[in-house]
Amino acid sequence: MRTFRASDGTVWGVEVVLPGSSNAMVLFRHPDRRSSHGDRYNWYISKASESRNVTARLSPQKVLGEIDDVSIGRLFARSMPVSRPAIEPNLALGLGGLATGHSRGIGKVDH
């Protein structure tokens, strides 16, 4: 794990997780490790030649070694908070907004 110091002085832990053939999630761990509520993430997209092989997987250690401090700063600047799963079943299925509370009629066709 590497560390990254944000502009406010917070020192974040940096991990690479969920590697794919051409991308991997860069996870910024908040120093208050009591929960993942403060953690953030962004996606690293590899442009290496091996990223064209769909059966291959990027090595998290190699990705972490390839990313320089400037790139980590850019990834952090555009990072998103790690969210927890929705408690409401309709929201977890992507049926939020106007469909919330109207799930009984979804999928029915009147002829």
C-alpha positions in Angstrom: 0.0 0.0 0.0 1.2 3.5 -0.9 0.2 6.7 0.7 -1.0 10.0 -0.7 -1.1 13.4 1.1 -4.1 15.4 0.0 -4.0 19.2 -0.2 -5.8 19.4 3.2 -3.0 17.4 4.8 -4.9 14.1 5.1 -2.7 11.1 4.4 -4.7 8.5 2.5 -3.8 4.8 1.9 -3.7 3.9 -1.8 -4.6 0.4 -2.9 -5.3 -1.2 -6.3 -8.2 -3.6 -6.3 -10.5 -5.4 -8.8 -8.0 -5.6 -11.6 -9.4 -6.3 -15.1 -7.7 -6.8 -18.4 -7.4 -3.0 -19.0 -8.5 -1.3 -15.8 -8.3 -1.5 -12.1 -10.0 0.3 -9.2 -7.7 2.6 -7.2 -9.0 2.8 -3.7 -8.2 5.7 -1.4 -8.5 4.5 2.2 -9.3 7.2 4.7 -7.0 7.3 7.8 -10.0 6.8 10.1 -10.3 3.0 9.5 -13.4 2.5 11.7 -15.5 2.2 8.6 -15.3 2.6 4.8 -17.6 5.6 5.0 -14.7 8.0 4.2 -13.0 5.9 1.5 -12.9 7.1 -2.1 -12.2 5.4 -5.4 -11.4 6.0 -9.1 -10.7 3.8 -12.1 -7.2 3.5 -13.6 -7.2 2.7 -17.3 -4.2 1.0 -18.7 -2.8 1.8 -22.2 -0.2 -1.0 -22.1 -0.2 -3.5 -24.9 -1.2 -6.3 -22.6 -4.5 -4.5 -21.9 -5.7 -5.7 -25.3 -5.8 -9.3 -24.1 -9.2 -9.8 -22.6 -8.3 -13.0 -20.8 -5.4 -11.4 -18.9 -5.6 -9.4 -15.6 -3.5 -6.5 -14.6 -1.3 -7.0 -11.6 -2.3 -4.7 -8.7 1.4 -4.4 -7.6 2.5 -3.5 -11.1 -0.3 -0.9 -11.5 0.6 0.6 -8.1 4.3 0.8 -9.2 3.4 2.4 -12.6 1.2 5.2 -11.2 3.3 8.2 -10.2 2.4 10.8 -7.6 1.0 13.2 -10.1 -1.3 10.5 -11.5 -2.4 9.6 -8.0 -3.2 13.2 -7.4 -5.3 13.4 -10.6 -7.1 10.2 -9.7 -7.9 11.5 -6.2 -9.1 14.8 -7.5 -11.7 13.1 -9.6 -12.4 10.3 -7.1 -15.9 9.3 -5.9 -17.0 8.3 -2.4 -17.5 4.6 -1.8 -21.2 4.1 -1.3 -23.0 1.4 0.6 -25.8 -0.7 -1.0 -29.3 0.7 -1.0 -31.6 -0.6 1.8 -34.7 0.0 -0.3 -35.1 -3.0 -2.7 -36.4 -0.9 -5.6 -33.4 1.5 -5.3 -31.0 -1.5 -5.4 -32.6 -2.6 -8.6 -32.3 0.8 -10.2 -36.0 1.6 -9.9 -35.6 4.8 -7.9 -37.3 8.1 -8.6 -40.8 7.9 -9.8 -40.8 4.0 -9.8 -40.2 3.9 -6.0 -43.3 2.6 -4.3 -44.9 1.5 -7.6 -43.2 -1.8 -8.0 -46.4 -3.8 -8.1 -47.3 -2.5 -11.5 -43.8 -2.8 -13.0 -43.6 -5.5 -15.6 -47.3 -6.0 -16.0 -48.9 -5.5 -19.4 -52.6 -4.8 -19.8 -54.2 -6.1 -23.0 
